[in-house]
């Protein structure tokens, strides 16, 4: 098959009469392991399991080897996934409106990817409500997003920071806080003898059984501070001993948006005594859970983070976290009373921006603060770290329940369909344009 044919955009056939509510989603490809992809998948499955919905997903964010549509064996015709470049286009959206005729258009990630969609909101919202699952990392309040926010019927916010920001920017759009969730039946602690033996065997096989182990599961990208992490990890080892701790990094070591991590590790002299282990292969959720279970702490020092799914998975597995107090990370590490690891207050809050995003804080920490914070976890006894992790697990089950996430999305989408309608039943929408006789 030629590349030209493979890149032809899939145009869904007209569905015809159906009693099911038709959803069109735009996001990362739902089978991607990214936070956006994972949460899209969870949301879609929650809707499909009710038997009340049919979904067409436009899956973007990567260069696809094959642009043909796919179906899942569990849901067959009820869930068709179509690879697209970027997150779609005006032409694709217009075609989907004409052929698929969605009852609701749902889309997720930060606003810079959807300016094209909001430009044609009068075409889309005339027939179907637009639901935006909103990602925003930090203050100051982005007043420049006001027009974007008011181009939706409903905004779901991934974090308390995002929710507060939306409410401060506009009161004209219905908004609800729907945080990320993880499957707590997969991401569980080593709570059985079988799991405990497996974790012990894995650590022994890697010659790290008696070491303090930290885990870092992120994309190797600028805001994730991967280079700083390696330099500061060396500073930590210089204090506690290079044979006392191991850092496992689950990432693409040569991501074009990041730094050459293997080269950095070699230059820093971190390759001769298991100071660092790189996990380069993609793994499924059960294997990923084992990484968290075998670790004493999971680290995220991003300077901006909408939510941070890896640290939530870590807490669900009963492993405490060390994070920058930014975005959604800060609501994971503490509930305001108890702590489930160490939260690092920013050393500086730099205001950065671009033509698309005039201002936003980057929350930076420094080497001294990093080392001091990590030693707080290191100096605890295994039992103390275990208790932190157990409290973190309870925090996840109470505030980020997978069951609650599913129920909340089903309830929300049924409400939107009933309250806003679609096509012949469309209501509660008035375009922001007028026809005047001259």
BELNOR-V184573 format. One line per field, one symbol per residue. ss: DSSP state (@ for helix, = for strand, . for the rest). burial: # if it has 9 or more other C-alpha atoms within 8 Angstrom, else .. A space follows every 10 residues. Layout:
# BELNOR-V184573
ss: ???
burial: ???
This chain:
# BELNOR-V184573
ss: ..@@@@.... .......... ========.. ....@@@@@@ @@@@@@@@.. ..======== .........= =....@@@== ===......@ @@@@@@@@@. ...======. @@@.@@@@@. @@@@...=== ====...... ..@@@@@@@. ...====..@ @@@@@@@@@. ...====... .......... ..@@@@@@@@ @@@@@..... .======... .@@@.@@@@@ @@@@@@@@@@ ....====== .......... @@@@@@@... .....====. ....@@@@@@ @@@...==== ........@@ @@@@@@.... ====....@@ @@@=....=. ====...=== ==.......= ====..@@@@ @@@@@@@@.. .@@@@@@@@@ @@@@@@@@@. .@@@@@@@@@ @@@@@@@@@@ .=@@@..... ........
burial: .....#..## .......... ########## .....##### ####.###.. .######### #.....#.#. #...##.### #####.##.# .##.###.## ########## #.######.# ##.####### ########.. .#..##.### .######### ###.###.## ..#.#.#### ##.#..#### ....##..## .###...#.. ########.# ##.####.## #######... .#.####### #.###..### #..###...# #..#####.. .......### ########## #########. ########## ########## .####...## ####.##.#. .##....### #####...## #.#####..# ....##.### ###.###..# ##..###### .....##..# ###..#..#. ........
